[in-house]
Protein backbone atom coordinates (compact mmCIF):
# COMPACT_ATOMS: atom_id res chain seq x y z
CA UNK A 1 0.00 0.00 0.00
CA UNK A 2 1.00 3.60 -0.42
CA UNK A 3 1.55 6.33 2.15
CA UNK A 4 -1.84 8.02 1.77
CA UNK A 5 -3.59 4.66 2.08
CA UNK A 6 -2.29 4.43 5.66
CA UNK A 7 -3.73 7.83 6.60
CA UNK A 8 -7.28 7.36 5.29
CA UNK A 9 -9.70 4.49 4.95
CA UNK A 10 -10.17 2.97 1.49
CA UNK A 11 -13.73 4.34 1.32
CA UNK A 12 -12.52 7.89 1.99
CA UNK A 13 -9.73 7.55 -0.60
CA UNK A 14 -12.14 6.21 -3.20
CA UNK A 15 -14.65 8.99 -2.55
CA UNK A 16 -11.90 11.62 -2.65
CA UNK A 17 -10.55 10.24 -5.91
CA UNK A 18 -14.00 10.17 -7.49
CA UNK A 19 -14.60 13.74 -6.30
CA UNK A 20 -11.38 14.86 -7.97
CA UNK A 21 -12.31 13.07 -11.18
CA UNK A 22 -15.77 14.65 -11.15
CA UNK A 23 -14.18 18.06 -10.61
CA UNK A 24 -12.45 17.77 -13.98
CA UNK A 25 -15.75 18.09 -15.82
CA UNK A 26 -17.33 20.33 -13.18
CA UNK A 27 -14.46 22.80 -13.36
CA UNK A 28 -14.54 22.80 -17.16
CA UNK A 29 -18.30 23.40 -17.15
CA UNK A 30 -17.99 26.23 -14.62
CA UNK A 31 -15.16 27.80 -16.64
CA UNK A 32 -17.17 27.60 -19.88
CA UNK A 33 -20.22 29.12 -18.18
CA UNK A 34 -18.13 31.89 -16.62
CA UNK A 35 -16.45 32.63 -19.97
CA UNK A 36 -19.83 32.94 -21.69
CA UNK A 37 -21.20 35.18 -18.95
CA UNK A 38 -18.07 37.35 -18.90
CA UNK A 39 -18.25 37.74 -22.68
CA UNK A 40 -21.84 38.93 -22.37
CA UNK A 41 -21.18 41.29 -19.45
CA UNK A 42 -20.51 44.94 -20.25
CA UNK A 43 -19.29 46.36 -16.95
CA UNK A 44 -15.96 45.47 -15.40
CA UNK A 45 -17.53 45.08 -11.95
CA UNK A 46 -20.00 42.54 -13.35
CA UNK A 47 -17.22 40.57 -15.03
CA UNK A 48 -15.26 40.63 -11.78
CA UNK A 49 -18.25 39.37 -9.79
CA UNK A 50 -18.81 36.56 -12.31
CA UNK A 51 -15.15 35.53 -12.10
CA UNK A 52 -15.15 35.55 -8.29
CA UNK A 53 -18.39 33.57 -8.18
CA UNK A 54 -16.93 31.00 -10.60
CA UNK A 55 -13.84 30.60 -8.41
CA UNK A 56 -15.94 30.20 -5.27
CA UNK A 57 -18.06 27.57 -7.02
CA UNK A 58 -14.89 25.79 -8.17
CA UNK A 59 -13.76 25.56 -4.57
CA UNK A 60 -17.17 24.37 -3.39
CA UNK A 61 -17.82 21.86 -6.20
CA UNK A 62 -15.37 19.10 -5.13
CA UNK A 63 -16.37 19.49 -1.47
CA UNK A 64 -20.06 19.16 -2.30
CA UNK A 65 -19.33 16.24 -4.64
CA UNK A 66 -17.40 14.47 -1.89
CA UNK A 67 -20.31 14.73 0.54
CA UNK A 68 -22.86 13.66 -2.09
CA UNK A 69 -20.77 10.63 -3.02
CA UNK A 70 -20.05 9.82 0.61
CA UNK A 71 -23.77 9.92 1.48
CA UNK A 72 -24.71 7.75 -1.50
CA UNK A 73 -22.33 4.90 -0.63
CA UNK A 74 -24.09 1.97 1.01
CA UNK A 75 -22.97 1.13 4.51
CA UNK A 76 -22.79 -2.47 5.63
CA UNK A 77 -22.24 -2.15 9.36
CA UNK A 78 -23.54 -4.75 11.80
CA UNK A 79 -26.00 -2.29 13.40
CA UNK A 80 -27.60 -1.51 10.03
CA UNK A 81 -27.89 -5.18 9.14
CA UNK A 82 -29.97 -6.00 12.19
CA UNK A 83 -32.52 -3.27 11.46
CA UNK A 84 -32.98 -4.07 7.75
CA UNK A 85 -35.22 -6.96 6.74
CA UNK A 86 -33.45 -9.89 5.12
CA UNK A 87 -34.97 -9.45 1.66
CA UNK A 88 -34.07 -5.74 1.54
CA UNK A 89 -30.55 -6.55 2.66
CA UNK A 90 -30.11 -9.17 -0.07
CA UNK A 91 -31.39 -6.74 -2.74
CA UNK A 92 -29.09 -4.01 -1.43
CA UNK A 93 -26.11 -6.37 -1.37
CA UNK A 94 -26.85 -7.63 -4.89
CA UNK A 95 -27.16 -4.06 -6.17
CA UNK A 96 -23.89 -3.10 -4.51
CA UNK A 97 -22.11 -6.08 -6.05
CA UNK A 98 -23.58 -5.37 -9.49
CA UNK A 99 -22.42 -1.76 -9.36
CA UNK A 100 -19.01 -2.79 -8.08
CA UNK A 101 -18.58 -5.40 -10.81
CA UNK A 102 -19.40 -2.92 -13.58
CA UNK A 103 -16.91 -0.34 -12.38
CA UNK A 104 -13.65 -0.04 -14.21
CA UNK A 105 -10.40 -1.27 -12.74
CA UNK A 106 -9.21 2.33 -12.39
CA UNK A 107 -12.07 3.35 -10.11
CA UNK A 108 -11.79 0.40 -7.77
CA UNK A 109 -8.09 -0.38 -7.88
CA UNK A 110 -4.82 1.10 -6.80
CA UNK A 111 -4.70 3.57 -9.68
CA UNK A 112 -7.31 5.73 -7.97
CA UNK A 113 -5.16 5.85 -4.83
CA UNK A 114 -2.13 6.79 -6.92
CA UNK A 115 -4.23 9.52 -8.56
CA UNK A 116 -5.13 10.93 -5.13
CA UNK A 117 -1.49 10.77 -4.04
CA UNK A 118 -0.29 12.59 -7.14
CA UNK A 119 -2.92 15.25 -6.58
CA UNK A 120 -1.82 15.60 -2.96
CA UNK A 121 1.85 15.91 -3.95
CA UNK A 122 0.93 18.57 -6.51
CA UNK A 123 -0.99 20.55 -3.91
CA UNK A 124 1.92 20.35 -1.48
CA UNK A 125 4.47 21.38 -4.14
CA UNK A 126 2.40 24.37 -5.19
CA UNK A 127 1.70 25.33 -1.59
CA UNK A 128 5.39 25.44 -0.73
CA UNK A 129 6.59 26.88 -4.04
CA UNK A 130 6.35 30.44 -2.76
CA UNK A 131 9.43 32.59 -3.32
CA UNK A 132 11.83 32.48 -0.39
CA UNK A 133 12.67 36.16 -0.72
CA UNK A 134 9.60 38.38 -1.07
CA UNK A 135 11.67 41.22 -2.59
CA UNK A 136 12.27 39.06 -5.69
CA UNK A 137 8.53 38.68 -6.25
CA UNK A 138 7.37 40.24 -9.54
CA UNK A 139 4.60 42.09 -7.69
CA UNK A 140 7.08 43.77 -5.34
CA UNK A 141 9.49 44.62 -8.18
CA UNK A 142 6.72 46.14 -10.29
CA UNK A 143 5.39 48.12 -7.35
CA UNK A 144 8.77 49.57 -6.36
CA UNK A 145 9.41 53.14 -7.57
CA UNK A 146 11.99 53.45 -10.32
CA UNK A 147 14.66 56.17 -10.16
DRENVEXPA-48683 format. One record per residue: y, z, x of N, C-alpha, C, O in turn; residue in three letters. Coordinates in steps of 0.2 Angstrom, whole numbers, padded with zeros to 4 digits, always signed. Example, Ala and Ser with C-alpha at 12.3 -4.5 7.8 and 13.67 -1.06 7.14 Angstrom:
// residues 2
-0028+0039+0066-0022+0039+0062-0016+0039+0066-0017+0042+0071ALA;-0011+0035+0064-0005+0036+0068+0000+0039+0064+0006+0040+0067SER;
//
This chain:
// residues 147
-0006+0000+0004+0000+0000+0000+0006+0000+0004+0006+0001+0010UNK;+0012-0002+0001+0018-0002+0005+0022+0004+0004+0020+0009+0000UNK;+0028+0005+0008+0032+0011+0008+0034+0012+0001+0034+0018-0001UNK;+0037+0008-0003+0040+0009-0009+0035+0011-0014+0036+0015-0019UNK;+0029+0009-0013+0023+0010-0018+0022+0018-0018+0019+0021-0022UNK;+0023+0021-0012+0022+0028-0011+0028+0032-0015+0027+0038-0017UNK;+0034+0029-0016+0039+0033-0019+0039+0033-0026+0041+0038-0029UNK;+0037+0027-0029+0037+0026-0036+0030+0025-0039+0025+0023-0035UNK;+0029+0026-0045+0022+0025-0049+0022+0017-0049+0027+0014-0050UNK;+0016+0015-0050+0015+0007-0051+0018+0005-0057+0021-0001-0057UNK;+0018+0009-0062+0022+0007-0069+0029+0006-0068+0032+0001-0070UNK;+0032+0010-0064+0039+0010-0063+0041+0004-0058+0046+0000-0059UNK;+0037+0003-0053+0038-0003-0049+0037-0010-0052+0041-0014-0051UNK;+0032-0010-0057+0031-0016-0061+0037-0017-0065+0039-0023-0066UNK;+0039-0012-0069+0045-0013-0073+0051-0015-0069+0055-0019-0072UNK;+0052-0012-0064+0058-0013-0060+0058-0020-0057+0063-0024-0057UNK;+0052-0023-0055+0051-0030-0053+0052-0035-0058+0056-0040-0057UNK;+0050-0033-0064+0051-0037-0070+0058-0037-0072+0061-0043-0074UNK;+0062-0032-0071+0069-0031-0073+0073-0036-0068+0077-0039-0070UNK;+0071-0036-0062+0074-0040-0057+0073-0047-0058+0078-0051-0058UNK;+0067-0049-0060+0065-0056-0062+0069-0058-0068+0072-0064-0068UNK;+0069-0054-0073+0073-0056-0079+0081-0056-0077+0084-0060-0081UNK;+0083-0053-0073+0090-0053-0071+0092-0060-0068+0098-0062-0068UNK;+0087-0063-0065+0089-0070-0062+0091-0074-0068+0097-0078-0067UNK;+0088-0075-0073+0090-0079-0079+0096-0076-0083+0101-0079-0085UNK;+0096-0069-0083+0102-0066-0087+0108-0067-0083+0113-0068-0086UNK;+0108-0066-0076+0114-0067-0072+0117-0074-0072+0123-0075-0073UNK;+0112-0079-0072+0114-0086-0073+0117-0087-0080+0122-0091-0080UNK;+0114-0085-0085+0117-0086-0092+0124-0083-0092+0128-0086-0095UNK;+0125-0076-0090+0131-0073-0090+0136-0077-0086+0142-0077-0088UNK;+0134-0079-0080+0139-0083-0076+0141-0090-0079+0147-0092-0079UNK;+0136-0093-0082+0138-0099-0086+0143-0098-0092+0147-0102-0093UNK;+0141-0093-0095+0146-0091-0101+0153-0089-0099+0158-0091-0102UNK;+0153-0085-0093+0159-0083-0091+0163-0089-0088+0169-0090-0089UNK;+0160-0094-0085+0163-0100-0082+0166-0104-0088+0172-0107-0087UNK;+0162-0105-0093+0165-0108-0099+0171-0105-0102+0176-0108-0104UNK;+0170-0098-0103+0176-0095-0106+0182-0095-0101+0188-0095-0104UNK;+0181-0094-0095+0187-0095-0090+0190-0101-0090+0196-0102-0090UNK;+0186-0107-0091+0189-0113-0091+0193-0114-0098+0198-0118-0097UNK;+0191-0111-0103+0195-0112-0109+0201-0107-0110+0205-0109-0114UNK;+0201-0102-0106+0206-0097-0106+0213-0100-0102+0212-0104-0097UNK;+0218-0099-0105+0225-0101-0103+0228-0096-0098+0231-0098-0093UNK;+0228-0090-0100+0232-0085-0096+0228-0082-0091+0221-0081-0092UNK;+0231-0080-0085+0227-0077-0080+0224-0070-0082+0219-0068-0079UNK;+0228-0066-0086+0225-0060-0088+0219-0060-0092+0215-0056-0091UNK;+0219-0066-0096+0213-0067-0100+0207-0069-0096+0201-0066-0096UNK;+0208-0073-0091+0203-0075-0086+0200-0069-0082+0194-0068-0081UNK;+0205-0065-0080+0203-0059-0076+0199-0054-0080+0194-0052-0078UNK;+0201-0053-0087+0197-0049-0091+0190-0052-0092+0185-0048-0093UNK;+0189-0058-0093+0183-0062-0094+0178-0060-0088+0173-0059-0088UNK;+0181-0061-0082+0178-0060-0076+0175-0053-0075+0170-0052-0073UNK;+0180-0049-0076+0178-0041-0076+0172-0040-0081+0167-0036-0079UNK;+0173-0042-0087+0168-0041-0092+0161-0044-0090+0156-0041-0091UNK;+0161-0050-0087+0155-0053-0085+0152-0049-0079+0146-0048-0079UNK;+0156-0046-0075+0153-0042-0069+0150-0036-0072+0145-0033-0070UNK;+0154-0033-0077+0151-0026-0080+0144-0028-0083+0140-0024-0083UNK;+0144-0033-0087+0138-0035-0090+0132-0037-0085+0126-0035-0087UNK;+0134-0039-0080+0129-0041-0074+0126-0034-0071+0120-0034-0069UNK;+0130-0029-0071+0128-0023-0069+0123-0020-0074+0118-0016-0073UNK;+0125-0020-0080+0122-0017-0086+0115-0021-0088+0111-0017-0090UNK;+0115-0027-0087+0109-0031-0089+0103-0029-0086+0098-0028-0090UNK;+0102-0028-0079+0095-0026-0077+0094-0018-0079+0088-0017-0080UNK;+0099-0014-0080+0097-0007-0082+0095-0007-0089+0090-0004-0091UNK;+0098-0011-0093+0096-0012-0100+0089-0015-0101+0085-0013-0105UNK;+0088-0020-0097+0081-0023-0097+0076-0018-0094+0070-0018-0097UNK;+0077-0014-0089+0072-0009-0087+0070-0005-0093+0064-0003-0094UNK;+0075-0002-0096+0074+0003-0102+0070-0001-0107+0066+0002-0111UNK;+0072-0007-0109+0068-0010-0114+0061-0012-0112+0056-0011-0116UNK;+0060-0014-0106+0053-0015-0104+0049-0009-0103+0043-0008-0105UNK;+0053-0003-0101+0049+0003-0100+0047+0006-0107+0042+0009-0108UNK;+0051+0005-0112+0050+0007-0119+0044+0003-0122+0040+0006-0126UNK;+0044-0003-0120+0039-0007-0124+0032-0007-0121+0027-0010-0123UNK;+0031-0004-0115+0024-0003-0112+0020+0002-0116+0023+0007-0117UNK;+0014+0000-0117+0010+0005-0120+0008+0011-0116+0007+0010-0110UNK;+0008+0017-0119+0006+0023-0115-0001+0025-0117-0003+0025-0123UNK;-0005+0026-0112-0012+0028-0114-0014+0035-0112-0019+0036-0108UNK;-0010+0040-0113-0011+0047-0111-0016+0050-0116-0017+0048-0121UNK;-0019+0056-0114-0024+0059-0118-0021+0062-0124-0024+0062-0129UNK;-0014+0064-0124-0011+0067-0130-0010+0062-0135-0011+0063-0141UNK;-0009+0056-0133-0008+0050-0138-0014+0048-0141-0014+0046-0147UNK;-0019+0048-0137-0026+0046-0139-0029+0050-0145-0032+0048-0150UNK;-0027+0057-0145-0030+0061-0150-0026+0060-0157-0030+0061-0162UNK;-0020+0058-0156-0016+0057-0163-0017+0050-0166-0016+0050-0172UNK;-0020+0046-0162-0020+0039-0165-0027+0038-0168-0032+0040-0164UNK;-0028+0035-0173-0035+0034-0176-0039+0029-0171-0036+0025-0168UNK;-0045+0029-0172-0049+0026-0167-0048+0018-0168-0048+0015-0163UNK;-0048+0015-0174-0047+0008-0175-0041+0006-0172-0040+0001-0169UNK;-0035+0010-0173-0029+0008-0170-0029+0008-0163-0026+0004-0159UNK;-0032+0013-0160-0033+0013-0153-0037+0007-0150-0035+0005-0145UNK;-0042+0005-0153-0046+0000-0151-0042-0007-0151-0042-0011-0146UNK;-0038-0008-0156-0034-0014-0157-0028-0014-0152-0027-0019-0149UNK;-0025-0008-0151-0020-0007-0145-0023-0008-0138-0020-0012-0134UNK;-0029-0006-0137-0032-0007-0131-0034-0014-0130-0033-0017-0124UNK;-0036-0017-0135-0038-0024-0134-0032-0029-0133-0032-0034-0129UNK;-0027-0027-0137-0020-0031-0136-0018-0030-0129-0015-0035-0126UNK;-0018-0024-0126-0015-0023-0119-0020-0026-0114-0017-0029-0110UNK;-0026-0027-0115-0030-0030-0111-0029-0038-0111-0030-0041-0106UNK;-0028-0040-0117-0027-0047-0118-0020-0049-0115-0020-0055-0111UNK;-0015-0045-0115-0009-0047-0112-0010-0046-0105-0007-0051-0101UNK;-0013-0041-0102-0014-0040-0095-0018-0046-0092-0017-0048-0086UNK;-0023-0049-0096-0027-0054-0093-0023-0061-0093-0025-0065-0089UNK;-0018-0062-0097-0015-0068-0097-0009-0068-0092-0006-0073-0091UNK;-0007-0062-0089-0002-0062-0085-0004-0065-0078-0010-0065-0076UNK;+0001-0068-0075+0000-0071-0068-0002-0066-0063+0000-0060-0064UNK;-0005-0068-0057-0006-0064-0052+0000-0061-0049+0000-0055-0046UNK;+0005-0064-0049+0012-0062-0046+0014-0056-0050+0016-0051-0047UNK;+0014-0056-0056+0017-0051-0060+0013-0044-0060+0015-0039-0061UNK;+0006-0045-0059+0002-0039-0059+0000-0037-0052-0003-0031-0051UNK;+0001-0041-0047-0002-0039-0040+0003-0036-0036+0009-0034-0038UNK;+0001-0037-0029+0005-0034-0024+0012-0038-0023+0016-0035-0019UNK;+0012-0044-0025+0018-0048-0024+0024-0046-0027+0030-0046-0025UNK;+0023-0043-0033+0029-0040-0037+0031-0034-0033+0037-0033-0033UNK;+0027-0030-0030+0029-0024-0026+0033-0027-0020+0038-0024-0018UNK;+0031-0032-0016+0034-0035-0011+0041-0037-0013+0046-0036-0009UNK;+0041-0040-0019+0048-0043-0021+0053-0037-0022+0058-0038-0020UNK;+0050-0031-0025+0055-0026-0026+0057-0023-0019+0062-0021-0018UNK;+0052-0023-0014+0054-0020-0007+0059-0025-0004+0064-0022-0001UNK;+0058-0031-0004+0063-0036-0001+0070-0035-0005+0075-0035-0001UNK;+0070-0034-0011+0076-0033-0015+0079-0026-0012+0085-0026-0011UNK;+0075-0021-0011+0078-0015-0009+0081-0015-0002+0086-0012+0000UNK;+0077-0019+0002+0080-0020+0009+0086-0024+0009+0091-0022+0013UNK;+0087-0029+0005+0093-0033+0005+0099-0028+0002+0104-0029+0005UNK;+0097-0024-0003+0103-0020-0005+0105-0015+0001+0111-0014+0002UNK;+0100-0012+0004+0102-0007+0010+0106-0011+0015+0110-0008+0018UNK;+0103-0017+0017+0107-0021+0022+0114-0022+0020+0119-0022+0024UNK;+0115-0024+0014+0122-0026+0012+0126-0020+0011+0132-0020+0012UNK;+0123-0014+0009+0127-0008+0008+0129-0005+0015+0135-0002+0015UNK;+0125-0006+0020+0127-0004+0027+0130-0009+0032+0131-0008+0037UNK;+0132-0015+0029+0134-0020+0033+0142-0020+0033+0145-0025+0034UNK;+0145-0014+0032+0152-0014+0032+0155-0014+0039+0151-0012+0043UNK;+0160-0017+0040+0163-0017+0047+0164-0010+0050+0166-0005+0046UNK;+0162-0009+0056+0162-0002+0059+0170+0000+0060+0171+0006+0060UNK;+0174-0005+0062+0181-0004+0063+0185-0007+0058+0185-0013+0057UNK;+0188-0003+0054+0192-0005+0048+0198-0010+0050+0200-0014+0046UNK;+0200-0009+0056+0206-0013+0058+0204-0020+0060+0208-0025+0060UNK;+0198-0022+0060+0195-0028+0061+0194-0032+0055+0192-0038+0055UNK;+0195-0028+0049+0193-0031+0043+0199-0037+0041+0204-0036+0043UNK;+0196-0042+0038+0201-0048+0037+0207-0045+0032+0212-0048+0033UNK;+0205-0041+0028+0210-0038+0023+0216-0035+0027+0222-0036+0026UNK;+0214-0031+0032+0219-0027+0035+0223-0031+0040+0229-0030+0041UNK;+0220-0036+0043+0223-0041+0047+0228-0045+0044+0234-0046+0046UNK;+0226-0047+0038+0231-0051+0034+0237-0047+0031+0242-0050+0030UNK;+0235-0041+0030+0241-0037+0027+0245-0034+0032+0251-0032+0031UNK;+0244-0034+0039+0248-0032+0044+0254-0036+0045+0253-0043+0045UNK;+0260-0034+0046+0266-0038+0047+0265-0041+0054+0263-0039+0059UNK;+0267-0048+0054+0267-0052+0060+0274-0051+0063+0279-0051+0060UNK;+0274-0051+0070+0281-0051+0073+0282-0057+0077+0287-0058+0080UNK;
//
